[in-house]
Amino acid sequence: MASNLHRGLVVKSVGNIYTVVDAQGEWVECRIKGKIRLREIRTTNPVAVGDWVEYEIDATGQRVIVDIVPRRNYIIRRASNLSKESHIIAANLDQVFIIVTLDRPPTSREFIDRLLVTAEAYNVPPIIILNKSDLYKDEILEQMRQDFVYTYNKIGYQVLEVSATERIGLEQLNEMLSDKVSLFTGNSGVGKSTLIGSLIPGFTPRTGEISDVNNRGKHTTTFSEMYPLSGGGYLVDTPGIKGFGVVDIATDEIGHYFPEIFRASEGCQYGNCSHTHEPGCAVKCAVEAEEIPYSRYISYLKLLDDGGKYRR
């Protein structure tokens, strides 16, 4: 390797400026060399938080990223207002935590399922965090909580119930984060920044307000950023997401990323069954028998309806 070539981890990205942690643990600012922007990269961000990159120092002393080390995985979504563009939220992850709430604001099952499908498709182990667990004392909300946890546990997903304000579940969460690169993501207003503030000493969360008009969160974070953890590893904070567009998943493969649908599909009469209209469909039978949650089947159908619209 040439002596002028250095390797580092991208921990923050704002515009075309990237903060990189070098081999000595120093945080340095880098820019991108033109050839990286021009080669066949069809995402809005050619370099993502979590990328390992190689950079050189030019004659002016500026650090310039010249190459990206191949990623082992990443989380990607359709870019806002650009139906044919996509955005890599973070790369090289050990796990993704999907932070949800049942009220103020309620997180839709479709949103959760789209994130789970993307995590499955790009080989990032997902965990669901049910936040604000101290608020679910109302009888109706308690029933919703039980149903939610049962539904996703039955599929095979871990649901961790936490409360940043009451410090419920934080010890277990800290253990899960130790020595790993973890992504925190979710809708605006689910308490993500407050939760991070309870995990990282000295972190000043930019907490958002909840709109009384539409019961939705207001955006606070404006870019992804990695924070080193005292127990080792990094936590990646992301902007609050209103919706999540799935990209680069073929229509006939969508069912593969719903574990319970994939398992049931082995009993279908036709190998290429779409689980919508075909006779002898084991998936539809499982839905009718309530072996597959109806909400999950609806999420599957909506992704089928999207089919191909947002492929790059």
Secondary structure as GFF3:
##gff-version 3
##sequence-region A 1 312
A	DSSP	beta_strand	5	14	.	.	.	ID=ss1
A	DSSP	beta_strand	17	22	.	.	.	ID=ss2
A	DSSP	beta_strand	27	32	.	.	.	ID=ss3
A	DSSP	alpha_helix	34	38	.	.	.	ID=ss4
A	DSSP	beta_strand	52	57	.	.	.	ID=ss5
A	DSSP	beta_strand	63	68	.	.	.	ID=ss6
A	DSSP	beta_strand	74	78	.	.	.	ID=ss7
A	DSSP	beta_strand	86	91	.	.	.	ID=ss8
A	DSSP	beta_strand	95	100	.	.	.	ID=ss9
A	DSSP	alpha_helix	109	121	.	.	.	ID=ss10
A	DSSP	beta_strand	126	130	.	.	.	ID=ss11
A	DSSP	three_ten_helix	133	135	.	.	.	ID=ss12
A	DSSP	alpha_helix	139	155	.	.	.	ID=ss13
A	DSSP	beta_strand	159	161	.	.	.	ID=ss14
A	DSSP	alpha_helix	170	177	.	.	.	ID=ss15
A	DSSP	beta_strand	180	186	.	.	.	ID=ss16
A	DSSP	alpha_helix	192	199	.	.	.	ID=ss17
A	DSSP	beta_strand	225	228	.	.	.	ID=ss18
A	DSSP	beta_strand	233	237	.	.	.	ID=ss19
A	DSSP	three_ten_helix	251	257	.	.	.	ID=ss20
A	DSSP	alpha_helix	259	264	.	.	.	ID=ss21
A	DSSP	three_ten_helix	265	267	.	.	.	ID=ss22
A	DSSP	alpha_helix	282	288	.	.	.	ID=ss23
A	DSSP	alpha_helix	294	306	.	.	.	ID=ss24
###
